Amino acid sequence: MSEETGPTIYGDIRSGNCYKLKLLLELLGRPYRWEALDVLSGVTQSPNFLALNPNGKIPLLQLDDGRVLAESNAILHFLAEGSDFLPTDRWDHAQVLQWLFFEQYSHEPYIAVARFIRSFLGLPEARRAEYESRQAGGHKALAVMDQHLAKQDWLVGDGCSIADIALYAYTHVAHEGGFELAGYPSVRAWLDRIAALPGYVPMR
């Protein structure tokens, strides 16, 4: 429900790191303002944007009082506070954080980067070796997830959490980076469960 109230999200909807925030806010039913940016246009390196985030990256959350928060999973954690998407049990909470770190260090650097090179840049010959180098790591991450999801419906506990949302973002478009999901039946079933949640919105 993208309205002119609530926090502002600066993002490019094609980016999984940006989409995960939109998906959470829609699932929560909370109002927000989406400030669409084209990450390929160089706008995030403009003086105006760098004044908000010196790191020059999206997504970026801006509150009504002007405070800003960067890094997609930190924003997810902040937005989910007090909701069913962030467990209050210390152990479950720690497991959510474990999966958020996994997403950023063992999943996104492979699947998201391969997708960017192939689907955004058109797989230029100059970056083909880099693209190929991402395949093994991406499949390892998917195998870890598939093994875990073969034992339970959700990554943590008995319901969807921000761990699921964070990993859904790039996993459901993994084929755009050359990662076919046919060999990961538990991951595919999990993707279907998320897509069936009330309030779900697709990336595009």
N, C-alpha and C positions, 0 to 999 in steps of 0.2 A: 504494500500500500504506500507507494511513493508519494508523499504529500509534502507541502511546504511547511512542515512542522517537524519537531524532533531533531536529532543530530543530522549533520551533513556527512555523507560519504563521498569522497573524491575517488572515482574508480573508472576502470575500463571493463565493461561487462564481459569482454572476451577473456579476461584474466581470471583464472581460478581463484587467485588470492583475493580478488575483488568480489567475485561472485559469491564466495562463501559467506561474506558479510550480508549481502543482499538476501541470500537464502535464509540465513538465521533470522533476520529482521522480519521477513515475510512469514516464517514459521511462528514467530512470536506474535505477529499481528501488531507490531509497533510502528508508529509513523516515523518517517525519516525523509530526508531530501537526498536525492542521488545527483551528484554533480559529475556528469559524464565527461571523461577525458580520453583522448586517443593517445595511448602510451607510445605509439610509434611517431607521433608528431613532434616530439621534443618539448611539449608543454610542461612536463614535469621538471625540466631544467630551466624554466623561465624564472626571472627574479621574483615574480609574485608567488609562484608555487614554492620556490626554495625558501621564501620567508616563512612559509608554513612548515615545510619539512626540508631541512638542509640536506637530507640524504637523497632528495629528489626522486622518491619512489611512491607508488600507490600500491594498495589503498591507504587512505588517510581519513581518520575520523575527526570531525570538528564539532565540539559541543556548542550549545547556545551561548555559553559564557566565553567562548573564544579558545578554550583549551583544545589542544590537538593531541592525538595519539596515533602513532605509526605502528607498523608490523601487524600483519593480518591476524595472526593467532593471539596477539595481545589484545587486539580490538575484539575478537570473538569472545575472549575470556571476560572482558569488561562488559560487553553487551549481554552476555548470558548470565551474569551474576544475579542470583535470586530467582532464576527460572529452573525448570526441569532439565534444561540442556546442560547444566553444570552441577554435578553431584555435590552435596554438602558433606557426605562421608569422606573422611580424610584419605582413606585408601583409594576409593573410587576417584576422588579428585586428583590424586597423584597419578593414577593410571590415565586419566584424561590428559594430563600434562605430558605424560610419557608418549602418548600417541601424537600430540601436537608437535613435540620435538622430533619424533620419527618422521612426521609429514614434512617438516622443513629440512631435515638433514638426510633422510634416507629415501624419500619419495619424490618430493618436488624438484630437487636438483637433477633428477634423471627424467621423469615423465614430463614435467612442465617444460624443461629445456628442450627435450627432443620434440615436443609438440610445437614449441615456438620456432625452432629451426625448420621443421617440415611444413607446418601449416601457416605460419606468419611470414616466413622468409622464402618459402618455396624450395627448401632444401638445396641451397646453392652449393656448388662443388667445393668451394672454399671451406665450407663447414660440414661437409659430409662425414669426415673422420670424427669430428666431435659428436655428430648425431649418432653414428654407429657406436661410439664409446659409451653412450648413455643407455643403451639397450639392456645390457646385463644388469646394471644397478636397478633399472626400472622393474625388470622381471623379478628380481630378488625381493623388492618391496611388495610387489603384488603377491608373490608366493607367501610371504610372511602374513599378509592380510588374509589370504585365502585359508591358510592353516588355522588362523585364529577364528575366523568367521565360520569355519566348519563346526566349531564347538558351541557357538552362541550367535544370536541374531544381531547383536550390536557390539561395538568394540569395547564398551564398558557398561557393565550392569545390564538392566533389563529394558532399557529404552534408548532412544537416540540422544546423543550428547554432541557437544561441539567437536569431540574427537571424530565422530562420524561425518559431521558437516565439513570439517577441515579436509578430511581425506576424500570425501565424495567429490569435491570440486574438480580436482584434476583426474581422479580415477575414472569418472564417467565420460571423460573425453580422451582417455588414454589412447584410444585407437587413432586419434589425430596425430599422435606422436609415434605411431607404428607399433603400439602395444595392443595386440588382439587379446581379448579377454575370454576367448573360448575355453582356454585351459584353466580358468579360474571360476568354477561354478558357484562357489560360496560368495565370491565377490560380486558376481552378477546378480545373485539372489538378494544380496544386501543393497545393491544399487536400486533394485526394484522396490525394496521396502522403503527406502528414502523417498523415491519418486512418488510413492503412494501416501506420504504424510499430508495431512490437511494443511493447506497454505503453501504447499510446494510450488516453486516457480522454476522453469527451466533457465539455463544460462542465457539463451537467446529467445 
